[in-house]
């Protein structure tokens, strides 16, 4: 059987040591349609669906895909493609690994007696509602499996395809807590087109926020990432915050650009190609890509605070105008030092949809706790 590592070398090449996972590849597929031009999908049979997570406001995650057609220049998951012997720059948004049996494997894991129904987050690595989901349709069965096992979950996405699954999400929400987050960093079309060319438009994402909340699925907006000199203009930030509140977003979280060493190396070529005038500024703020861990991953505190204050003020003003401010205590203004936002809430301290006879849930981190992705 072919393995994922086998696809990364010439057929007659000597087999070198590899760190690529030994996942069985059923086939490598291409599709002759404009939306998948230049894409390769590696269909694999995964051995596990649930990923144990530590240091987060949730204990488990599910990633049906590796790689993402959204092609966001700043994506925190880009370095993970190196584990597959694939490039985080040229392959990440063109070669997507599809776990075709993920729902079947998930059902088996959730049926184990030791599974306690802890909160599961989706979208923590790559987007579960990227365009490939329109063809593979993995999410409906994942959602059903979670709901049927009394497992609360949240979804972080840029994909408006999530609205396709509104009936399934509403059905799930009748049994367990369900929430969603849509990431929207700008309403400016040129900025959107260059920074995240494979995503639905910001206006379409706002429509999805409205549709989800109207259907009873609590949905917030992650105003992310805020990039110096690109989308940090106060007027831009204010416009996004006000539009999010107008769309019914339960919360609006501002998130400054976070550039860990591996992400910085992938982000820098895009910066040089699209904003050469900002390279010196970013070098001063974050350090050069070659600096590795000696450089900065986060912006200086005074710059961050100015960004957050702008969004906070615009958000609060919009809430006041519309009279839909969330209850006090449910909304942190920012992450703790050294942390970064996920968009996933921890398990609530009470769960009215627990199955009969279930043990009382253990109180987790406060809802909307912010953590490193």
C-alpha positions in Angstrom: 0.0 0.0 0.0 1.3 3.5 -0.8 2.0 5.7 2.1 1.9 9.5 2.3 5.7 9.6 2.4 5.9 7.7 -0.9 4.2 10.5 -2.8 6.9 13.0 -1.9 9.8 11.4 -3.9 10.5 10.1 -7.4 9.5 6.5 -8.0 13.1 5.4 -8.6 14.6 7.4 -5.8 16.3 5.7 -2.9 14.0 5.7 0.1 15.4 8.1 2.7 14.6 8.4 6.3 11.4 10.4 6.6 9.3 12.1 9.3 6.1 11.9 7.1 3.3 10.0 8.8 2.8 6.4 7.5 -0.8 7.1 6.5 -2.3 4.8 4.0 -3.1 6.8 0.8 -6.0 5.4 -1.1 -5.5 7.7 -4.0 -4.3 11.1 -5.1 -7.0 13.0 -6.9 -7.3 16.1 -9.0 -10.6 17.6 -10.2 -11.2 19.2 -13.6 -13.1 22.2 -12.2 -12.1 25.8 -11.9 -12.4 25.9 -8.1 -9.9 23.1 -7.8 -7.5 24.1 -10.6 -3.9 23.1 -9.6 -5.0 21.2 -6.5 -4.1 17.7 -5.5 -6.1 15.9 -2.8 -4.4 13.0 -1.0 -7.1 10.8 0.3 -5.9 8.9 3.4 -7.3 6.5 5.9 -6.7 8.0 9.3 -6.2 5.9 12.4 -7.6 8.5 14.8 -10.0 11.3 14.7 -9.7 12.9 18.1 -6.5 14.8 18.9 -5.7 15.4 22.6 -4.9 19.0 23.3 -3.2 20.6 26.3 -2.9 24.2 27.4 -6.2 25.1 25.6 -9.7 26.0 26.8 -10.8 22.7 25.2 -9.4 19.2 25.6 -9.8 17.7 22.1 -9.8 18.7 18.5 -10.7 17.2 15.1 -9.0 18.1 11.8 -10.6 16.4 8.8 -8.1 18.1 6.5 -4.4 18.9 6.5 -3.5 21.9 4.3 -6.0 24.5 3.2 -7.2 26.0 0.0 -7.9 29.3 1.7 -4.2 30.2 1.1 -4.0 32.7 3.9 -0.6 34.2 4.0 -0.4 34.3 7.8 -1.9 30.8 8.6 -0.5 29.4 11.8 -0.9 25.9 10.4 1.5 26.3 7.5 4.6 24.8 9.3 2.7 21.6 10.0 2.9 20.7 6.3 6.6 20.1 6.9 5.7 17.1 9.0 4.3 15.6 5.8 7.5 16.4 3.8 5.5 19.1 2.0 6.3 22.7 1.6 4.5 25.2 4.0 4.6 27.8 1.2 4.1 26.1 -2.2 2.2 23.0 -1.1 0.1 24.0 1.9 -2.7 25.5 -0.2 -2.3 23.2 -3.2 -1.9 19.7 -1.7 -4.6 18.9 0.8 -4.7 15.7 2.8 -8.3 14.4 3.2 -9.2 12.0 6.0 -12.0 10.2 4.2 -12.8 7.8 7.0 -12.7 10.4 9.8 -16.4 10.2 10.7 -16.3 6.4 10.9 -13.2 6.4 13.1 -14.7 9.2 15.3 -17.8 7.2 16.0 -15.7 4.3 17.3 -13.7 6.6 19.5 -16.8 8.3 21.0 -18.3 4.9 21.7 -15.5 3.9 24.1 -16.5 3.7 27.7 -13.6 6.1 28.7 -15.0 8.9 26.6 -16.4 11.6 28.9 -18.0 13.9 26.5 -15.4 16.7 26.8 -15.6 19.8 24.6 -14.2 19.2 21.0 -13.0 22.1 18.9 -12.8 22.1 15.1 -10.9 24.5 12.9 -7.9 24.8 15.3 -5.5 23.7 12.5 -6.9 24.0 9.1 -10.4 25.1 8.1 -13.0 22.3 8.1 -15.2 24.3 5.7 -12.6 25.0 3.1 -13.8 24.4 -0.5 -12.8 20.7 -0.4 -15.6 20.2 2.1 -18.1 21.0 -0.6 -17.0 17.9 -2.4 -16.1 15.5 0.4 -18.9 16.4 2.9 -17.1 15.1 6.0 -18.5 17.6 8.5 -22.2 16.5 8.6 -21.4 13.0 9.8 -18.8 14.4 12.2 -21.4 16.8 13.7 -24.0 14.0 14.0 -21.4 11.7 15.7 -20.6 14.4 18.3 -24.2 15.2 19.0 -25.3 11.5 19.3 -22.5 10.9 21.9 -23.5 14.0 23.9 -20.3 15.8 23.1 -20.3 19.6 23.0 -18.3 21.3 20.2 -17.3 24.5 18.5 -16.3 25.4 15.0 -13.8 28.1 13.9 -14.0 28.9 10.2 -13.7 31.4 7.3 -15.9 29.1 5.2 -19.5 30.2 4.5 -20.1 26.5 3.6 -20.9 26.1 7.2 -24.4 27.4 6.5 -25.0 24.3 4.3 -25.0 22.3 7.6 -27.4 24.6 9.5 -30.1 21.9 9.8 -27.5 19.4 11.2 -26.1 22.1 13.6 -29.6 23.0 14.8 -30.4 19.4 15.5 -27.1 18.9 17.3 -27.7 22.1 19.4 -30.9 20.5 20.7 -28.7 17.9 22.5 -25.4 19.6 23.3 -23.9 23.1 23.4 -22.8 24.2 19.9 -21.1 27.4 18.9 -19.2 28.9 16.0 -16.8 31.6 15.1 -16.2 33.3 11.8 -12.8 35.0 11.2 -13.1 38.4 9.4 -10.0 40.6 9.3 -11.1 43.3 6.9 -13.9 44.6 4.7 -11.4 46.0 2.2 -11.6 43.9 -0.9 -8.0 44.4 -2.2 -6.6 43.5 1.2 -8.8 40.4 1.4 -8.0 39.3 -2.1 -4.2 39.4 -1.5 -4.0 38.1 2.1 -6.5 35.3 1.9 -7.4 34.7 -1.8 -9.1 31.4 -1.4 -11.7 32.5 1.2 -15.3 33.7 0.7 -15.7 37.5 0.8 -15.9 39.3 4.1 -19.5 40.3 3.3 -20.4 36.7 2.6 -18.9 35.7 6.0 -21.0 38.4 7.7 -24.1 36.9 6.1 -23.1 33.5 7.5 -22.7 35.0 11.0 -26.2 36.4 10.7 -27.7 33.1 9.4 -26.1 31.1 12.2 -27.2 33.4 14.9 -30.7 33.6 13.5 -30.9 29.8 13.6 -29.9 29.8 17.2 -26.2 28.9 16.9 -24.2 31.4 19.0 -21.6 32.8 16.6 -18.9 35.3 17.2 -16.5 37.1 15.0 -12.7 36.9 15.3 -11.3 40.2 13.9 -8.1 38.6 12.8 -5.3 39.0 12.2 -4.7 42.7 12.6 -1.5 43.3 10.5 0.5 46.5 11.0 0.2 48.8 7.9 -2.1 46.4 6.1 -5.5 46.3 8.0 -4.8 48.1 11.2 -6.2 51.5 10.1 -8.7 52.6 12.8 -11.4 53.2 10.3 -11.0 49.7 8.9 -11.1 48.1 12.3 -14.1 50.1 13.3 -16.0 49.1 10.2 -15.4 45.4 10.8 -16.4 45.6 14.5 -19.6 47.6 13.7 -20.5 45.2 10.8 -20.0 42.2 13.0 -22.3 43.6 15.7 -24.9 44.5 13.0 -24.7 40.9 11.8 -25.7 39.7 15.3 -22.2 38.4 16.4 -22.4 37.4 20.0 -18.8 38.7 20.5 -16.1 40.4 18.5 -12.5 39.5 19.4 -9.5 41.5 18.1 -6.4 39.5 17.4 -3.1 41.1 16.4 -0.8 39.2 14.0 1.2 36.4 15.6 4.3 35.2 13.8 6.0 32.2 15.3 9.3 31.3 13.6 7.8 28.7 11.2 4.9 31.0 10.3 7.2 34.0 9.8 9.3 32.1 7.3 6.1 31.3 5.3 4.7 34.8 5.7 7.8 36.7 4.6 7.7 35.9 0.9 4.1 37.1 0.7 5.0 40.3 2.5 8.0 41.0 0.2 5.9 40.4 -2.9 2.7 42.3 -1.9 4.0 44.9 0.6 7.7 45.5 0.0 7.4 48.9 1.6 6.6 47.2 4.9 9.5 44.7 5.0 11.7 47.1 7.1 8.8 47.8 9.5 8.0 44.2 10.0 11.7 43.4 10.5 11.9 46.0 13.2 8.7 44.8 14.9 9.1 41.0 14.6 12.7 40.5 13.6 13.9 38.9 10.4 12.8 35.3 9.4 16.3 34.0 9.9 16.2 35.2 13.6 14.2 32.0 14.5 13.2 32.0 18.1 15.4 35.0 18.8 12.9 37.2 17.0 9.5 38.3 18.2 6.3 36.4 17.7 4.1 39.2 19.0 3.9 42.9 18.6 5.1 45.4 21.2 2.6 46.0 24.0 1.8 49.6 23.2 0.9 48.8 19.5 -1.3 45.9 20.6 -3.1 48.0 23.2 -3.9 50.7 20.6 -5.3 48.1 18.2 -7.4 46.5 20.9 -8.7 49.8 22.2 -9.9 50.8 18.7 -11.9 47.6 18.3 -13.1 47.5 21.9 -14.4 51.1 21.6 -16.1 50.5 18.2 -17.6 47.2 19.5 -18.9 48.7 22.7 -20.4 51.7 20.9 -22.2 49.3 18.4 -23.5 47.2 21.3 -24.8 50.3 23.0 -26.6 51.5 19.9 -28.3 48.2 19.3 -28.8 47.2 22.9 -27.4 43.7 22.4 -24.3 43.7 24.7 -23.4 40.3 26.1 -23.9 39.7 29.8 -21.1 41.1 32.0 -18.4 38.7 32.8 -18.8 36.7 29.6 -16.4 38.6 27.5 -12.6 39.1 28.0 -11.1 42.1 26.2 -7.9 40.4 25.4 -5.7 37.3 25.8 -3.4 37.0 28.8 0.3 37.8 28.0 1.9 35.2 25.7 -1.5 33.8 24.6 -3.3 33.9 21.3 -6.9 33.5 20.4 -8.5 30.3 19.2 -12.2 31.3 19.0 -13.3 28.2 20.9 -14.9 28.4 24.3 -14.3 25.9 26.9 -16.9 23.5 28.2 -19.7 25.4 30.0 -19.9 24.9 33.8 -23.5 23.6 33.3 -25.0 21.7 30.4 -28.8 21.5 30.3 -28.6 19.1 27.4 -26.7 16.4 29.4 -28.1 12.9 28.8 -30.2 11.5 31.7 -28.0 10.1 34.5 -24.9 11.8 33.3 -22.3 12.9 35.8 -22.3 16.7 36.5 -19.8 18.3 34.1 -16.5 19.6 35.5 -16.2 23.3 35.4 -13.7 24.2 32.6 -12.0 27.5 31.7 -14.3 30.5 31.4 -16.2 30.8 28.2 -14.3 32.7 25.5 -10.9 32.0 27.2 -8.2 32.9 24.8 -5.3 30.6 24.1 -2.4 29.9 21.8 -3.4 28.2 18.5 
